[in-house]
């Protein structure tokens, strides 16, 4: 399926909720609350990582931007800091949602998460925020600047990895 149709919008909430029709695994677990996928992931962040809804939504939105950009542009060298990585991990850990996310935005292929042990300090986080802007997203400057010099131990050099 052509992802250009699905990613015409740059609204992370719309992009995340857009995976709902492709959720096939453990769908009862995902849909039993009656929440949207966005609200589900925010609720899970609030349960496990983040204390304030506004911050959870900001983190999740930037994580969606990063994941979509990394799938749309596998050639780009991208990375997130610790704060946005909370949202990335939330999506990845909710595997029925992440599988549907990959199906929707990565041409049906699973995109692995293969982190290094050591964090990188090469400015990739700020470069990633710039890249997100260049592809039509509006990254949260405060979240990206927070960890601007220290990237999660990401490796996009491994095929199908971020």
C-alpha positions as CSV (number, residue, x, y, z in Angstrom):
1,X,0.0,0.0,0.0
2,X,1.2,3.5,-0.8
3,X,2.2,5.3,2.4
4,X,2.1,8.7,0.8
5,X,-1.7,8.6,1.0
6,X,-1.6,7.8,4.7
7,X,1.1,10.3,5.6
8,X,-0.3,13.3,3.8
9,X,-1.2,14.7,7.2
10,X,1.6,15.5,9.6
11,X,-0.6,15.4,12.7
12,X,0.8,12.7,15.0
13,X,-2.6,12.0,16.6
14,X,-4.1,11.3,13.2
15,X,-1.2,9.2,12.1
16,X,-1.3,7.0,15.2
17,X,-5.0,6.6,15.1
18,X,-4.7,5.7,11.4
19,X,-3.2,2.3,12.3
20,X,-6.4,1.1,14.0
21,X,-7.8,-0.8,11.0
22,X,-4.6,-2.8,10.7
23,X,-4.5,-4.0,14.3
24,X,-4.9,-7.7,14.0
25,X,-3.1,-9.2,17.0
26,X,-4.6,-9.2,20.5
27,X,-7.2,-6.7,19.3
28,X,-9.5,-7.4,22.3
29,X,-6.7,-6.2,24.6
30,X,-6.2,-3.1,22.5
31,X,-9.8,-2.2,21.9
32,X,-11.5,-3.2,25.2
33,X,-11.1,0.2,26.7
34,X,-13.1,1.9,24.0
35,X,-10.2,4.5,23.7
36,X,-8.6,5.7,20.5
37,X,-5.1,4.4,19.9
38,X,-3.7,7.8,20.8
39,X,-5.6,7.9,24.1
40,X,-4.5,4.3,24.8
41,X,-0.8,5.1,24.3
42,X,-1.1,8.2,26.4
43,X,-2.8,6.3,29.2
44,X,0.0,3.7,29.1
45,X,2.7,6.4,29.3
46,X,0.8,7.9,32.2
47,X,0.6,4.5,33.9
48,X,4.3,3.7,33.5
49,X,6.5,6.7,32.7
50,X,5.0,10.2,32.7
51,X,3.1,12.0,35.4
52,X,1.3,14.7,33.4
53,X,-1.0,14.2,30.5
54,X,0.2,17.2,28.5
55,X,3.8,16.0,28.7
56,X,2.7,12.5,27.8
57,X,1.0,13.8,24.7
58,X,4.0,15.9,23.7
59,X,6.3,12.9,24.1
60,X,4.0,10.6,22.2
61,X,3.5,13.1,19.4
62,X,7.2,13.5,18.8
63,X,7.7,9.7,19.0
64,X,5.2,9.3,16.2
65,X,6.9,11.9,14.1
66,X,10.3,10.2,14.6
67,X,8.9,6.7,13.8
68,X,7.1,7.8,10.7
69,X,10.1,9.8,9.5
70,X,12.4,6.9,10.1
71,X,10.1,4.6,8.1
72,X,9.4,7.0,5.3
73,X,13.2,7.9,5.0
74,X,15.2,4.8,5.8
75,X,18.3,6.4,4.3
76,X,18.2,9.3,6.8
77,X,20.4,9.1,9.9
78,X,18.0,9.9,12.8
79,X,18.0,9.5,16.5
80,X,16.1,10.6,19.6
81,X,17.0,11.6,23.1
82,X,15.9,10.0,26.3
83,X,12.7,12.0,26.7
84,X,11.2,11.3,23.2
85,X,12.5,7.7,23.4
86,X,10.0,7.1,26.2
87,X,7.2,7.5,23.6
88,X,9.1,5.4,21.0
89,X,9.4,2.6,23.5
90,X,5.8,2.9,24.4
91,X,4.7,2.3,20.9
92,X,7.1,-0.5,20.3
93,X,6.1,-2.2,23.6
94,X,2.4,-2.2,22.6
95,X,3.2,-4.8,20.0
96,X,-0.2,-5.1,18.3
97,X,-0.1,-1.3,17.8
98,X,3.5,-1.3,16.6
99,X,3.0,-4.2,14.2
100,X,0.1,-2.2,12.7
101,X,2.2,0.9,12.7
102,X,4.9,-0.9,10.7
103,X,2.3,-2.4,8.4
104,X,0.9,1.1,7.7
105,X,4.0,3.3,7.5
106,X,6.8,0.8,6.7
107,X,5.3,-0.9,3.6
108,X,4.2,-3.9,5.7
109,X,7.7,-4.6,6.9
110,X,8.6,-4.8,10.6
111,X,11.2,-2.2,11.6
112,X,13.4,-3.4,14.3
113,X,14.7,-1.5,17.3
114,X,18.4,-2.4,17.7
115,X,20.0,0.0,20.2
116,X,23.6,0.3,21.1
117,X,24.7,0.1,24.7
118,X,26.4,3.5,24.9
119,X,24.6,6.7,24.2
120,X,25.9,8.8,21.3
121,X,27.0,12.4,21.8
122,X,27.3,13.5,18.2
123,X,24.3,16.0,17.9
124,X,22.1,13.6,16.0
125,X,19.1,14.5,18.2
126,X,19.1,18.2,17.1
127,X,19.8,17.1,13.5
128,X,16.8,14.8,13.7
129,X,14.5,17.7,14.9
130,X,15.7,19.7,11.9
131,X,15.0,16.7,9.6
132,X,11.5,16.4,11.0
133,X,10.8,20.0,10.2
134,X,12.1,19.5,6.7
135,X,9.6,16.7,6.1
136,X,6.6,18.7,7.3
137,X,6.5,17.9,11.0
138,X,6.5,20.4,13.9
139,X,8.8,18.9,16.5
140,X,8.6,20.1,20.1
141,X,11.7,22.3,20.4
142,X,11.9,21.9,24.2
143,X,11.8,18.1,24.1
144,X,14.5,17.8,21.4
145,X,16.7,20.5,22.9
146,X,16.5,18.7,26.3
147,X,18.7,15.8,25.0
148,X,20.2,17.6,22.0
149,X,23.7,16.4,22.7
150,X,22.9,12.9,23.9
151,X,21.1,10.4,21.7
152,X,19.5,7.2,22.7
153,X,21.8,4.4,21.7
154,X,20.2,4.1,18.3
155,X,21.6,2.5,15.2
156,X,19.9,3.1,11.8
157,X,22.8,1.5,10.0
158,X,21.4,-2.0,10.7
159,X,18.9,-2.8,7.9
160,X,15.3,-2.2,8.9
161,X,16.4,-0.8,12.3
162,X,16.0,2.5,14.1
